[in-house]
Amino acid sequence: MRGWMWFVVLWAGGVLGAVTLGYAFKLFMNLTLFAVK
């Protein structure tokens, strides 16, 4: 693979990971708030 291809793959992986982490965190916060009520 070429250098720029690795860059694109890593960038896409980073974005996907950040989005997944964000959704998981939001869901976890909602569950925590729901449990506290």
mmCIF file as Biopython writes it, N, C-alpha, C and O atoms, coordinates in Angstrom:
data_model
#
loop_
_atom_site.group_PDB
_atom_site.id
_atom_site.type_symbol
_atom_site.label_atom_id
_atom_site.label_alt_id
_atom_site.label_comp_id
_atom_site.label_asym_id
_atom_site.label_entity_id
_atom_site.label_seq_id
_atom_site.pdbx_PDB_ins_code
_atom_site.Cartn_x
_atom_site.Cartn_y
_atom_site.Cartn_z
_atom_site.occupancy
_atom_site.B_iso_or_equiv
_atom_site.auth_seq_id
_atom_site.auth_asym_id
_atom_site.pdbx_PDB_model_num
ATOM 1   N N  . MET A ? 1  ? 0.835   -1.204 0.000  1.0 0.0 1  A 1 
ATOM 2   C CA . MET A ? 1  ? 0.000   0.000  0.000  1.0 0.0 1  A 1 
ATOM 3   C C  . MET A ? 1  ? 0.873   1.259  0.000  1.0 0.0 1  A 1 
ATOM 4   O O  . MET A ? 1  ? 1.984   1.263  0.529  1.0 0.0 1  A 1 
ATOM 5   N N  . ARG A ? 2  ? 0.357   2.296  -0.590 1.0 0.0 2  A 1 
ATOM 6   C CA . ARG A ? 2  ? 1.095   3.558  -0.633 1.0 0.0 2  A 1 
ATOM 7   C C  . ARG A ? 2  ? 0.925   4.315  0.679  1.0 0.0 2  A 1 
ATOM 8   O O  . ARG A ? 2  ? 0.046   4.001  1.482  1.0 0.0 2  A 1 
ATOM 9   N N  . GLY A ? 3  ? 1.770   5.309  0.885  1.0 0.0 3  A 1 
ATOM 10  C CA . GLY A ? 3  ? 1.749   6.091  2.119  1.0 0.0 3  A 1 
ATOM 11  C C  . GLY A ? 3  ? 0.411   6.772  2.370  1.0 0.0 3  A 1 
ATOM 12  O O  . GLY A ? 3  ? -0.113  6.734  3.483  1.0 0.0 3  A 1 
ATOM 13  N N  . TRP A ? 4  ? -0.146  7.402  1.318  1.0 0.0 4  A 1 
ATOM 14  C CA . TRP A ? 4  ? -1.403  8.134  1.508  1.0 0.0 4  A 1 
ATOM 15  C C  . TRP A ? 4  ? -2.556  7.191  1.809  1.0 0.0 4  A 1 
ATOM 16  O O  . TRP A ? 4  ? -3.511  7.571  2.487  1.0 0.0 4  A 1 
ATOM 17  N N  . MET A ? 5  ? -2.473  5.952  1.305  1.0 0.0 5  A 1 
ATOM 18  C CA . MET A ? 5  ? -3.533  4.973  1.582  1.0 0.0 5  A 1 
ATOM 19  C C  . MET A ? 5  ? -3.544  4.616  3.064  1.0 0.0 5  A 1 
ATOM 20  O O  . MET A ? 5  ? -4.604  4.504  3.680  1.0 0.0 5  A 1 
ATOM 21  N N  . TRP A ? 6  ? -2.343  4.438  3.630  1.0 0.0 6  A 1 
ATOM 22  C CA . TRP A ? 6  ? -2.234  4.164  5.064  1.0 0.0 6  A 1 
ATOM 23  C C  . TRP A ? 6  ? -2.814  5.321  5.861  1.0 0.0 6  A 1 
ATOM 24  O O  . TRP A ? 6  ? -3.496  5.117  6.866  1.0 0.0 6  A 1 
ATOM 25  N N  . PHE A ? 7  ? -2.533  6.552  5.397  1.0 0.0 7  A 1 
ATOM 26  C CA . PHE A ? 7  ? -3.032  7.745  6.077  1.0 0.0 7  A 1 
ATOM 27  C C  . PHE A ? 7  ? -4.554  7.766  6.068  1.0 0.0 7  A 1 
ATOM 28  O O  . PHE A ? 7  ? -5.179  8.055  7.088  1.0 0.0 7  A 1 
ATOM 29  N N  . VAL A ? 8  ? -5.156  7.459  4.911  1.0 0.0 8  A 1 
ATOM 30  C CA . VAL A ? 8  ? -6.618  7.441  4.786  1.0 0.0 8  A 1 
ATOM 31  C C  . VAL A ? 8  ? -7.222  6.370  5.690  1.0 0.0 8  A 1 
ATOM 32  O O  . VAL A ? 8  ? -8.217  6.613  6.373  1.0 0.0 8  A 1 
ATOM 33  N N  . VAL A ? 9  ? -6.611  5.181  5.690  1.0 0.0 9  A 1 
ATOM 34  C CA . VAL A ? 9  ? -7.122  4.072  6.512  1.0 0.0 9  A 1 
ATOM 35  C C  . VAL A ? 9  ? -7.055  4.429  7.999  1.0 0.0 9  A 1 
ATOM 36  O O  . VAL A ? 9  ? -8.015  4.218  8.739  1.0 0.0 9  A 1 
ATOM 37  N N  . LEU A ? 10 ? -5.907  4.974  8.429  1.0 0.0 10 A 1 
ATOM 38  C CA . LEU A ? 10 ? -5.741  5.346  9.838  1.0 0.0 10 A 1 
ATOM 39  C C  . LEU A ? 10 ? -6.704  6.460  10.224 1.0 0.0 10 A 1 
ATOM 40  O O  . LEU A ? 10 ? -7.284  6.440  11.310 1.0 0.0 10 A 1 
ATOM 41  N N  . TRP A ? 11 ? -6.875  7.444  9.322  1.0 0.0 11 A 1 
ATOM 42  C CA . TRP A ? 11 ? -7.782  8.562  9.594  1.0 0.0 11 A 1 
ATOM 43  C C  . TRP A ? 11 ? -9.215  8.069  9.733  1.0 0.0 11 A 1 
ATOM 44  O O  . TRP A ? 11 ? -9.924  8.457  10.662 1.0 0.0 11 A 1 
ATOM 45  N N  . ALA A ? 12 ? -9.643  7.206  8.802  1.0 0.0 12 A 1 
ATOM 46  C CA . ALA A ? 12 ? -10.997 6.647  8.846  1.0 0.0 12 A 1 
ATOM 47  C C  . ALA A ? 12 ? -11.192 5.833  10.124 1.0 0.0 12 A 1 
ATOM 48  O O  . ALA A ? 12 ? -12.242 5.914  10.762 1.0 0.0 12 A 1 
ATOM 49  N N  . GLY A ? 13 ? -10.189 5.055  10.493 1.0 0.0 13 A 1 
ATOM 50  C CA . GLY A ? 13 ? -10.259 4.253  11.713 1.0 0.0 13 A 1 
ATOM 51  C C  . GLY A ? 13 ? -10.364 5.131  12.947 1.0 0.0 13 A 1 
ATOM 52  O O  . GLY A ? 13 ? -11.110 4.818  13.876 1.0 0.0 13 A 1 
ATOM 53  N N  . GLY A ? 14 ? -9.620  6.225  12.959 1.0 0.0 14 A 1 
ATOM 54  C CA . GLY A ? 14 ? -9.660  7.152  14.086 1.0 0.0 14 A 1 
ATOM 55  C C  . GLY A ? 14 ? -11.020 7.818  14.222 1.0 0.0 14 A 1 
ATOM 56  O O  . GLY A ? 14 ? -11.561 7.933  15.322 1.0 0.0 14 A 1 
ATOM 57  N N  . VAL A ? 15 ? -11.569 8.258  13.084 1.0 0.0 15 A 1 
ATOM 58  C CA . VAL A ? 15 ? -12.885 8.904  13.093 1.0 0.0 15 A 1 
ATOM 59  C C  . VAL A ? 15 ? -13.946 7.920  13.560 1.0 0.0 15 A 1 
ATOM 60  O O  . VAL A ? 15 ? -14.783 8.247  14.400 1.0 0.0 15 A 1 
ATOM 61  N N  . LEU A ? 16 ? -13.903 6.710  13.008 1.0 0.0 16 A 1 
ATOM 62  C CA . LEU A ? 16 ? -14.876 5.673  13.380 1.0 0.0 16 A 1 
ATOM 63  C C  . LEU A ? 16 ? -14.774 5.356  14.870 1.0 0.0 16 A 1 
ATOM 64  O O  . LEU A ? 16 ? -15.790 5.219  15.551 1.0 0.0 16 A 1 
ATOM 65  N N  . GLY A ? 17 ? -13.556 5.242  15.370 1.0 0.0 17 A 1 
ATOM 66  C CA . GLY A ? 17 ? -13.349 4.956  16.787 1.0 0.0 17 A 1 
ATOM 67  C C  . GLY A ? 17 ? -13.879 6.074  17.674 1.0 0.0 17 A 1 
ATOM 68  O O  . GLY A ? 17 ? -14.498 5.816  18.706 1.0 0.0 17 A 1 
ATOM 69  N N  . ALA A ? 18 ? -13.630 7.331  17.264 1.0 0.0 18 A 1 
ATOM 70  C CA . ALA A ? 18 ? -14.091 8.476  18.047 1.0 0.0 18 A 1 
ATOM 71  C C  . ALA A ? 18 ? -15.614 8.534  18.079 1.0 0.0 18 A 1 
ATOM 72  O O  . ALA A ? 18 ? -16.207 8.791  19.126 1.0 0.0 18 A 1 
ATOM 73  N N  . VAL A ? 19 ? -16.248 8.294  16.925 1.0 0.0 19 A 1 
ATOM 74  C CA . VAL A ? 19 ? -17.710 8.315  16.847 1.0 0.0 19 A 1 
ATOM 75  C C  . VAL A ? 19 ? -18.301 7.204  17.708 1.0 0.0 19 A 1 
ATOM 76  O O  . VAL A ? 19 ? -19.257 7.425  18.452 1.0 0.0 19 A 1 
ATOM 77  N N  . THR A ? 20 ? -17.722 6.002  17.601 1.0 0.0 20 A 1 
ATOM 78  C CA . THR A ? 20 ? -18.205 4.863  18.395 1.0 0.0 20 A 1 
ATOM 79  C C  . THR A ? 20 ? -18.061 5.151  19.886 1.0 0.0 20 A 1 
ATOM 80  O O  . THR A ? 20 ? -18.965 4.875  20.673 1.0 0.0 20 A 1 
ATOM 81  N N  . LEU A ? 21 ? -16.899 5.715  20.266 1.0 0.0 21 A 1 
ATOM 82  C CA . LEU A ? 21 ? -16.653 6.049  21.664 1.0 0.0 21 A 1 
ATOM 83  C C  . LEU A ? 21 ? -17.643 7.110  22.145 1.0 0.0 21 A 1 
ATOM 84  O O  . LEU A ? 21 ? -18.145 7.032  23.266 1.0 0.0 21 A 1 
ATOM 85  N N  . GLY A ? 22 ? -17.920 8.094  21.300 1.0 0.0 22 A 1 
ATOM 86  C CA . GLY A ? 22 ? -18.868 9.149  21.651 1.0 0.0 22 A 1 
ATOM 87  C C  . GLY A ? 22 ? -20.263 8.602  21.881 1.0 0.0 22 A 1 
ATOM 88  O O  . GLY A ? 22 ? -20.921 8.956  22.859 1.0 0.0 22 A 1 
ATOM 89  N N  . TYR A ? 23 ? -20.718 7.734  20.974 1.0 0.0 23 A 1 
ATOM 90  C CA . TYR A ? 23 ? -22.046 7.138  21.121 1.0 0.0 23 A 1 
ATOM 91  C C  . TYR A ? 23 ? -22.127 6.274  22.374 1.0 0.0 23 A 1 
ATOM 92  O O  . TYR A ? 23 ? -23.119 6.317  23.101 1.0 0.0 23 A 1 
ATOM 93  N N  . ALA A ? 24 ? -21.079 5.489  22.626 1.0 0.0 24 A 1 
ATOM 94  C CA . ALA A ? 24 ? -21.049 4.626  23.807 1.0 0.0 24 A 1 
ATOM 95  C C  . ALA A ? 24 ? -21.091 5.467  25.081 1.0 0.0 24 A 1 
ATOM 96  O O  . ALA A ? 24 ? -21.789 5.121  26.034 1.0 0.0 24 A 1 
ATOM 97  N N  . PHE A ? 25 ? -20.338 6.576  25.096 1.0 0.0 25 A 1 
ATOM 98  C CA . PHE A ? 25 ? -20.304 7.459  26.257 1.0 0.0 25 A 1 
ATOM 99  C C  . PHE A ? 25 ? -21.669 8.098  26.490 1.0 0.0 25 A 1 
ATOM 100 O O  . PHE A ? 25 ? -22.130 8.193  27.627 1.0 0.0 25 A 1 
ATOM 101 N N  . LYS A ? 26 ? -22.323 8.542  25.390 1.0 0.0 26 A 1 
ATOM 102 C CA . LYS A ? 26 ? -23.644 9.162  25.492 1.0 0.0 26 A 1 
ATOM 103 C C  . LYS A ? 26 ? -24.661 8.168  26.038 1.0 0.0 26 A 1 
ATOM 104 O O  . LYS A ? 26 ? -25.470 8.501  26.905 1.0 0.0 26 A 1 
ATOM 105 N N  . LEU A ? 27 ? -24.610 6.947  25.522 1.0 0.0 27 A 1 
ATOM 106 C CA . LEU A ? 27 ? -25.522 5.894  25.972 1.0 0.0 27 A 1 
ATOM 107 C C  . LEU A ? 27 ? -25.281 5.588  27.450 1.0 0.0 27 A 1 
ATOM 108 O O  . LEU A ? 27 ? -26.227 5.433  28.222 1.0 0.0 27 A 1 
ATOM 109 N N  . PHE A ? 28 ? -24.003 5.502  27.836 1.0 0.0 28 A 1 
ATOM 110 C CA . PHE A ? 28 ? -23.639 5.218  29.225 1.0 0.0 28 A 1 
ATOM 111 C C  . PHE A ? 28 ? -24.141 6.326  30.154 1.0 0.0 28 A 1 
ATOM 112 O O  . PHE A ? 28 ? -24.650 6.043  31.239 1.0 0.0 28 A 1 
ATOM 113 N N  . MET A ? 29 ? -24.000 7.585  29.730 1.0 0.0 29 A 1 
ATOM 114 C CA . MET A ? 29 ? -24.469 8.718  30.530 1.0 0.0 29 A 1 
ATOM 115 C C  . MET A ? 29 ? -25.983 8.673  30.690 1.0 0.0 29 A 1 
ATOM 116 O O  . MET A ? 29 ? -26.501 8.919  31.779 1.0 0.0 29 A 1 
ATOM 117 N N  . ASN A ? 30 ? -26.698 8.359  29.602 1.0 0.0 30 A 1 
ATOM 118 C CA . ASN A ? 30 ? -28.155 8.261  29.653 1.0 0.0 30 A 1 
ATOM 119 C C  . ASN A ? 30 ? -28.591 7.157  30.604 1.0 0.0 30 A 1 
ATOM 120 O O  . ASN A ? 30 ? -29.528 7.340  31.382 1.0 0.0 30 A 1 
ATOM 121 N N  . LEU A ? 31 ? -27.919 6.011  30.549 1.0 0.0 31 A 1 
ATOM 122 C CA . LEU A ? 31 ? -28.245 4.893  31.437 1.0 0.0 31 A 1 
ATOM 123 C C  . LEU A ? 31 ? -27.975 5.264  32.893 1.0 0.0 31 A 1 
ATOM 124 O O  . LEU A ? 31 ? -28.751 4.920  33.785 1.0 0.0 31 A 1 
ATOM 125 N N  . THR A ? 32 ? -26.865 5.971  33.123 1.0 0.0 32 A 1 
ATOM 126 C CA . THR A ? 32 ? -26.515 6.387  34.485 1.0 0.0 32 A 1 
ATOM 127 C C  . THR A ? 32 ? -27.561 7.351  35.034 1.0 0.0 32 A 1 
ATOM 128 O O  . THR A ? 32 ? -28.008 7.208  36.172 1.0 0.0 32 A 1 
ATOM 129 N N  . LEU A ? 33 ? -27.949 8.337  34.218 1.0 0.0 33 A 1 
ATOM 130 C CA . LEU A ? 33 ? -28.962 9.306  34.643 1.0 0.0 33 A 1 
ATOM 131 C C  . LEU A ? 33 ? -30.287 8.612  34.904 1.0 0.0 33 A 1 
ATOM 132 O O  . LEU A ? 33 ? -30.993 8.943  35.856 1.0 0.0 33 A 1 
ATOM 133 N N  . PHE A ? 34 ? -30.625 7.647  34.054 1.0 0.0 34 A 1 
ATOM 134 C CA . PHE A ? 34 ? -31.877 6.904  34.200 1.0 0.0 34 A 1 
ATOM 135 C C  . PHE A ? 34 ? -31.870 6.092  35.493 1.0 0.0 34 A 1 
ATOM 136 O O  . PHE A ? 34 ? -32.887 5.993  36.179 1.0 0.0 34 A 1 
ATOM 137 N N  . ALA A ? 35 ? -30.709 5.510  35.820 1.0 0.0 35 A 1 
ATOM 138 C CA . ALA A ? 35 ? -30.593 4.681  37.023 1.0 0.0 35 A 1 
ATOM 139 C C  . ALA A ? 35 ? -30.649 5.551  38.286 1.0 0.0 35 A 1 
ATOM 140 O O  . ALA A ? 35 ? -31.175 5.126  39.315 1.0 0.0 35 A 1 
ATOM 141 N N  . VAL A ? 36 ? -30.103 6.771  38.199 1.0 0.0 36 A 1 
ATOM 142 C CA . VAL A ? 36 ? -30.065 7.666  39.361 1.0 0.0 36 A 1 
ATOM 143 C C  . VAL A ? 36 ? -31.466 8.162  39.710 1.0 0.0 36 A 1 
ATOM 144 O O  . VAL A ? 36 ? -31.803 8.308  40.885 1.0 0.0 36 A 1 
ATOM 145 N N  . LYS A ? 37 ? -32.273 8.419  38.698 1.0 0.0 37 A 1 
ATOM 146 C CA . LYS A ? 37 ? -33.622 8.956  38.932 1.0 0.0 37 A 1 
ATOM 147 C C  . LYS A ? 37 ? -34.465 8.033  39.787 1.0 0.0 37 A 1 
ATOM 148 O O  . LYS A ? 37 ? -35.622 8.341  40.074 1.0 0.0 37 A 1 
#
